Amino acid sequence: MSFFTNKKPSVGLYILVWIFAFLPANAIIFLIDDYTIEMVMKNFDLENNRTALQAVLNTYAIISAPTQAAIGVAIIVFVYKKFPNLKMSKVMPWIYIFTAINIGRTWMEVETIYESFDVNLNLFNFSLIFFYFATVLGIRYFFVKSKQW
């Protein structure tokens, strides 16, 4: 048990807790994402209808970004609070980098998929930016004035 409670945590513990925090958070966000898009798509007739597709994307962007950010932050904060010897100031740069990479990847994939449909992705892209800042600043908020910082 000293591996988990050591005053000077090892790199291995940081990596293990990262896996404990981000694997479940990403899995749950994926399930929420899948459920949200299913529910939104049921309410629109998408058969050759660009306006309906635009409405689906906008509705999805408005619903999914805040929901996913809040749930992701809650899971990550919950896991990291269980390991009080870990310093979040050492973890946050990695969270900034990997979250930005994930957002960039999603942005490029969505642009590629929807470029042939001629839909406006501004609101969707704004929701990605919102998700990034809500996630990283949300995690930071819970730790910046604590002993874990």
Backbone as CSV, one residue per row, in Angstrom:
resi,resn,N_x,N_y,N_z,CA_x,CA_y,CA_z,C_x,C_y,C_z
1,MET,0.816,-1.191,0.000,0.000,0.000,0.000,0.862,1.259,0.000
2,SER,2.145,1.149,0.311,3.001,2.331,0.356,3.150,2.958,-1.024
3,PHE,2.944,2.184,-2.077,2.990,2.708,-3.443,1.952,3.819,-3.625
4,PHE,0.770,3.642,-3.019,-0.320,4.607,-3.153,-0.233,5.754,-2.150
5,THR,0.411,5.536,-1.006,0.413,6.548,0.053,1.765,7.208,0.269
6,ASN,2.733,6.891,-0.541,4.075,7.444,-0.408,4.032,8.975,-0.475
7,LYS,4.775,9.633,0.410,4.813,11.101,0.435,5.398,11.673,-0.858
8,LYS,6.310,10.924,-1.463,6.895,11.335,-2.734,6.468,10.320,-3.798
9,PRO,5.327,10.594,-4.447,4.786,9.611,-5.395,5.710,9.402,-6.596
10,SER,5.699,8.185,-7.084,6.537,7.844,-8.234,5.815,8.202,-9.532
11,VAL,6.567,8.199,-10.616,5.999,8.438,-11.941,4.966,7.359,-12.262
12,GLY,5.233,6.152,-11.818,4.305,5.044,-12.041,2.940,5.303,-11.418
13,LEU,2.930,5.892,-10.229,1.659,6.204,-9.582,0.932,7.302,-10.362
14,TYR,1.641,8.296,-10.820,1.019,9.344,-11.627,0.373,8.746,-12.883
15,ILE,1.071,7.841,-13.534,0.548,7.208,-14.744,-0.653,6.320,-14.414
16,LEU,-0.560,5.565,-13.338,-1.658,4.688,-12.936,-2.920,5.483,-12.609
17,VAL,-2.768,6.567,-11.878,-3.924,7.394,-11.528,-4.477,8.070,-12.781
18,TRP,-3.602,8.457,-13.700,-4.062,9.018,-14.973,-4.985,8.013,-15.677
19,ILE,-4.560,6.764,-15.699,-5.375,5.712,-16.326,-6.686,5.535,-15.560
20,PHE,-6.614,5.500,-14.222,-7.820,5.370,-13.397,-8.790,6.526,-13.624
21,ALA,-8.272,7.708,-13.894,-9.128,8.886,-14.041,-9.640,9.054,-15.473
22,PHE,-8.749,8.956,-16.437,-9.127,9.332,-17.793,-9.766,8.211,-18.593
23,LEU,-9.455,6.956,-18.315,-10.119,5.871,-19.033,-11.619,5.848,-18.743
24,PRO,-12.024,5.829,-17.471,-13.473,5.849,-17.210,-14.132,7.151,-17.674
25,ALA,-13.451,8.283,-17.494,-14.034,9.560,-17.923,-14.276,9.554,-19.428
26,ASN,-13.296,9.111,-20.202,-13.459,9.069,-21.658,-14.504,8.045,-22.084
27,ALA,-14.560,6.908,-21.410,-15.567,5.898,-21.743,-16.979,6.427,-21.477
28,ILE,-17.172,7.075,-20.352,-18.493,7.606,-20.020,-18.849,8.765,-20.949
29,ILE,-17.890,9.612,-21.265,-18.146,10.703,-22.207,-18.508,10.138,-23.582
30,PHE,-17.853,9.071,-23.993,-18.190,8.426,-25.273,-19.624,7.919,-25.254
31,LEU,-20.037,7.280,-24.157,-21.407,6.776,-24.059,-22.421,7.920,-24.063
32,ILE,-22.110,8.993,-23.353,-22.997,10.163,-23.337,-23.074,10.776,-24.736
33,ASP,-21.938,10.857,-25.401,-21.872,11.397,-26.746,-22.753,10.585,-27.687
34,ASP,-22.618,9.281,-27.619,-23.394,8.381,-28.471,-24.887,8.519,-28.181
35,TYR,-25.254,8.545,-26.917,-26.656,8.679,-26.525,-27.220,10.028,-26.963
36,THR,-26.458,11.101,-26.773,-26.919,12.445,-27.131,-27.178,12.553,-28.623
37,ILE,-26.251,12.080,-29.438,-26.440,12.196,-30.885,-27.606,11.331,-31.345
38,GLU,-27.789,10.164,-30.725,-28.949,9.315,-31.061,-30.255,10.032,-30.761
39,MET,-30.336,10.637,-29.582,-31.571,11.317,-29.180,-31.847,12.539,-30.052
40,VAL,-30.822,13.276,-30.391,-31.008,14.466,-31.218,-31.420,14.071,-32.628
41,MET,-30.796,13.037,-33.175,-31.092,12.631,-34.545,-32.502,12.071,-34.690
42,LYS,-33.051,11.491,-33.641,-34.414,10.957,-33.710,-35.442,12.060,-33.942
43,ASN,-35.116,13.278,-33.534,-36.076,14.370,-33.609,-36.029,15.161,-34.909
44,PHE,-35.183,14.777,-35.848,-35.067,15.517,-37.096,-35.119,14.565,-38.279
45,ASP,-35.734,15.025,-39.353,-35.774,14.287,-40.611,-34.532,14.668,-41.416
46,LEU,-33.582,13.750,-41.497,-32.304,14.076,-42.131,-32.233,13.710,-43.610
47,GLU,-33.272,13.117,-44.166,-33.259,12.675,-45.551,-33.068,13.860,-46.500
48,ASN,-31.870,14.023,-47.017,-31.540,15.091,-47.966,-31.970,16.480,-47.474
49,ASN,-31.813,16.707,-46.207,-32.266,17.969,-45.643,-31.106,18.650,-44.924
50,ARG,-30.486,19.616,-45.579,-29.333,20.311,-45.020,-29.715,21.123,-43.783
51,THR,-30.898,21.700,-43.782,-31.351,22.494,-42.646,-31.513,21.614,-41.408
52,ALA,-32.051,20.425,-41.601,-32.214,19.502,-40.476,-30.858,19.050,-39.951
53,LEU,-29.923,18.797,-40.851,-28.575,18.411,-40.426,-27.930,19.534,-39.634
54,GLN,-28.108,20.767,-40.076,-27.583,21.920,-39.351,-28.210,22.005,-37.962
55,ALA,-29.499,21.760,-37.886,-30.202,21.797,-36.602,-29.707,20.699,-35.668
56,VAL,-29.456,19.527,-36.212,-28.926,18.414,-35.404,-27.569,18.782,-34.829
57,LEU,-26.688,19.291,-35.675,-25.347,19.662,-35.211,-25.402,20.754,-34.149
58,ASN,-26.239,21.754,-34.354,-26.335,22.848,-33.391,-26.928,22.376,-32.066
59,THR,-27.982,21.569,-32.146,-28.596,21.043,-30.920,-27.612,20.163,-30.172
60,TYR,-26.938,19.309,-30.912,-25.932,18.435,-30.310,-24.839,19.248,-29.627
61,ALA,-24.357,20.290,-30.296,-23.271,21.115,-29.738,-23.708,21.783,-28.442
62,ILE,-24.925,22.280,-28.407,-25.423,22.981,-27.224,-25.610,22.030,-26.044
63,ILE,-26.058,20.823,-26.323,-26.335,19.857,-25.250,-25.069,19.136,-24.797
64,SER,-24.261,18.699,-25.746,-23.178,17.773,-25.409,-21.983,18.417,-24.719
65,ALA,-21.546,19.573,-25.172,-20.316,20.153,-24.620,-20.406,20.411,-23.115
66,PRO,-21.438,21.096,-22.622,-21.496,21.322,-21.168,-21.688,20.035,-20.374
67,THR,-22.502,19.138,-20.907,-22.766,17.875,-20.209,-21.495,17.043,-20.097
68,GLN,-20.805,16.884,-21.213,-19.593,16.077,-21.218,-18.497,16.705,-20.383
69,ALA,-18.354,18.009,-20.444,-17.317,18.678,-19.645,-17.589,18.498,-18.156
70,ALA,-18.828,18.701,-17.741,-19.172,18.583,-16.316,-18.952,17.165,-15.798
71,ILE,-19.383,16.189,-16.547,-19.231,14.798,-16.101,-17.763,14.376,-16.139
72,GLY,-17.041,14.769,-17.174,-15.617,14.442,-17.252,-14.826,15.048,-16.107
73,VAL,-15.080,16.317,-15.816,-14.398,16.990,-14.707,-14.737,16.305,-13.391
74,ALA,-15.995,15.975,-13.187,-16.414,15.332,-11.936,-15.691,14.000,-11.718
75,ILE,-15.590,13.194,-12.747,-14.923,11.894,-12.622,-13.432,12.084,-12.349
76,ILE,-12.787,12.959,-13.098,-11.347,13.177,-12.948,-11.022,13.740,-11.570
77,VAL,-11.795,14.714,-11.122,-11.568,15.303,-9.800,-11.805,14.256,-8.719
78,PHE,-12.856,13.466,-8.864,-13.151,12.420,-7.878,-11.977,11.458,-7.730
79,VAL,-11.419,11.011,-8.839,-10.309,10.044,-8.789,-9.060,10.692,-8.190
80,TYR,-8.717,11.884,-8.648,-7.495,12.519,-8.146,-7.607,12.925,-6.673
81,LYS,-8.796,13.209,-6.199,-8.970,13.536,-4.770,-8.696,12.319,-3.885
82,LYS,-8.789,11.135,-4.443,-8.504,9.903,-3.688,-7.010,9.689,-3.476
83,PHE,-6.193,10.467,-4.169,-4.735,10.350,-4.062,-4.164,11.708,-3.651
84,PRO,-4.262,12.048,-2.368,-3.896,13.393,-1.912,-2.409,13.725,-2.025
85,ASN,-1.548,12.749,-2.209,-0.109,13.031,-2.316,0.316,13.426,-3.723
86,LEU,-0.572,13.269,-4.696,-0.235,13.657,-6.068,-0.379,15.167,-6.230
87,LYS,0.569,15.764,-6.869,0.556,17.203,-7.121,-0.045,17.461,-8.507
88,MET,-1.176,18.130,-8.516,-1.858,18.405,-9.782,-1.088,19.401,-10.644
89,SER,-0.243,20.200,-10.025,0.570,21.131,-10.812,1.519,20.372,-11.748
90,LYS,1.833,19.123,-11.411,2.655,18.298,-12.293,1.828,17.630,-13.382
91,VAL,0.537,17.459,-13.127,-0.345,16.753,-14.061,-1.000,17.713,-15.052
92,MET,-1.292,18.932,-14.605,-2.055,19.869,-15.439,-1.424,20.160,-16.801
93,PRO,-0.108,20.326,-16.927,0.423,20.545,-18.283,0.075,19.414,-19.246
94,TRP,0.070,18.187,-18.748,-0.290,17.044,-19.588,-1.775,17.076,-19.937
95,ILE,-2.584,17.509,-18.993,-4.020,17.627,-19.267,-4.258,18.696,-20.332
96,TYR,-3.567,19.834,-20.224,-3.700,20.886,-21.246,-3.322,20.339,-22.624
97,ILE,-2.190,19.660,-22.703,-1.679,19.180,-23.990,-2.584,18.113,-24.586
98,PHE,-2.900,17.068,-23.820,-3.677,15.954,-24.380,-5.121,16.341,-24.671
99,THR,-5.688,17.237,-23.880,-7.040,17.702,-24.176,-7.041,18.531,-25.456
100,ALA,-6.024,19.367,-25.640,-5.918,20.163,-26.874,-5.735,19.257,-28.095
101,ILE,-4.917,18.230,-27.965,-4.728,17.283,-29.075,-6.045,16.595,-29.408
102,ASN,-6.776,16.182,-28.389,-8.058,15.517,-28.604,-9.057,16.449,-29.285
103,ILE,-9.108,17.697,-28.844,-10.015,18.676,-29.451,-9.615,18.930,-30.912
104,GLY,-8.328,19.073,-31.170,-7.851,19.280,-32.534,-8.188,18.114,-33.448
105,ARG,-8.020,16.911,-32.926,-8.353,15.708,-33.706,-9.838,15.668,-34.025
106,THR,-10.666,15.952,-33.035,-12.114,15.953,-33.244,-12.509,17.026,-34.248
107,TRP,-11.927,18.213,-34.110,-12.220,19.329,-35.014,-11.933,18.920,-36.461
108,MET,-10.744,18.335,-36.701,-10.359,17.950,-38.058,-11.251,16.836,-38.606
109,GLU,-11.599,15.863,-37.766,-12.470,14.781,-38.218,-13.844,15.301,-38.621
110,VAL,-14.408,16.164,-37.798,-15.733,16.701,-38.087,-15.705,17.575,-39.340
111,GLU,-14.666,18.391,-39.481,-14.533,19.214,-40.689,-14.483,18.328,-41.934
112,THR,-13.728,17.255,-41.865,-13.595,16.348,-43.001,-14.926,15.667,-43.329
113,ILE,-15.627,15.225,-42.317,-16.885,14.506,-42.527,-17.954,15.426,-43.117
114,TYR,-18.074,16.640,-42.597,-19.196,17.500,-42.969,-18.896,18.520,-44.060
115,GLU,-17.676,18.548,-44.602,-17.367,19.543,-45.624,-18.199,19.337,-46.885
116,SER,-18.530,18.113,-47.208,-19.321,17.855,-48.417,-20.807,18.173,-48.225
117,PHE,-21.262,18.322,-46.983,-22.673,18.614,-46.719,-22.976,20.109,-46.713
118,ASP,-21.943,20.929,-46.775,-22.103,22.384,-46.801,-22.927,22.894,-45.617
119,VAL,-22.520,22.487,-44.418,-23.180,22.986,-43.205,-22.205,23.896,-42.456
120,ASN,-22.769,24.799,-41.713,-21.975,25.748,-40.936,-21.585,25.080,-39.615
121,LEU,-20.307,24.942,-39.370,-19.820,24.268,-38.163,-19.358,25.240,-37.086
122,ASN,-19.694,26.515,-37.215,-19.210,27.506,-36.253,-19.650,27.204,-34.825
123,LEU,-20.924,26.907,-34.628,-21.406,26.618,-33.274,-20.766,25.343,-32.735
124,PHE,-20.634,24.338,-33.587,-20.002,23.088,-33.161,-18.547,23.335,-32.766
125,ASN,-17.825,24.089,-33.580,-16.429,24.385,-33.266,-16.312,25.218,-31.997
126,PHE,-17.230,26.159,-31.817,-17.256,26.933,-30.576,-17.491,26.014,-29.379
127,SER,-18.347,24.995,-29.540,-18.598,24.065,-28.434,-17.354,23.248,-28.103
128,LEU,-16.528,22.958,-29.099,-15.264,22.258,-28.835,-14.322,23.137,-28.019
129,ILE,-14.267,24.412,-28.379,-13.425,25.351,-27.624,-13.952,25.493,-26.201
130,PHE,-15.275,25.608,-26.073,-15.899,25.678,-24.750,-15.562,24.436,-23.937
131,PHE,-15.672,23.258,-24.564,-15.376,22.002,-23.880,-13.938,21.990,-23.367
132,TYR,-13.001,22.453,-24.190,-11.599,22.477,-23.780,-11.423,23.321,-22.522
133,PHE,-11.887,24.559,-22.571,-11.680,25.456,-21.435,-12.482,25.026,-20.211
134,ALA,-13.687,24.526,-20.422,-14.488,24.056,-19.284,-13.808,22.872,-18.606
135,THR,-13.222,21.999,-19.387,-12.562,20.817,-18.819,-11.284,21.195,-18.084
136,VAL,-10.381,21.877,-18.757,-9.080,22.153,-18.118,-9.214,23.140,-16.967
137,LEU,-10.032,24.155,-17.144,-10.195,25.122,-16.056,-11.048,24.552,-14.930
138,GLY,-11.972,23.655,-15.281,-12.770,22.991,-14.251,-11.913,22.110,-13.358
139,ILE,-11.030,21.340,-13.957,-10.125,20.492,-13.170,-9.193,21.368,-12.331
140,ARG,-8.638,22.374,-12.960,-7.718,23.277,-12.253,-8.401,23.949,-11.065
141,TYR,-9.647,24.366,-11.251,-10.403,25.064,-10.205,-10.459,24.258,-8.909
142,PHE,-10.640,22.959,-9.021,-10.792,22.127,-7.835,-9.482,21.889,-7.086
143,PHE,-8.357,22.176,-7.720,-7.079,21.843,-7.088,-6.157,23.033,-6.827
144,VAL,-6.365,24.149,-7.504,-5.374,25.229,-7.482,-5.130,25.787,-6.081
145,LYS,-6.100,25.796,-5.213,-5.895,26.330,-3.859,-5.906,25.225,-2.809
146,SER,-5.620,24.022,-3.236,-5.611,22.909,-2.292,-4.162,22.458,-2.036
147,LYS,-4.019,21.541,-1.126,-2.692,20.994,-0.812,-2.182,20.140,-1.969
148,GLN,-3.063,19.745,-2.857,-2.653,18.924,-3.995,-2.041,19.755,-5.113
149,TRP,-2.074,21.061,-5.026,-1.483,21.863,-6.091,0.012,21.931,-5.872
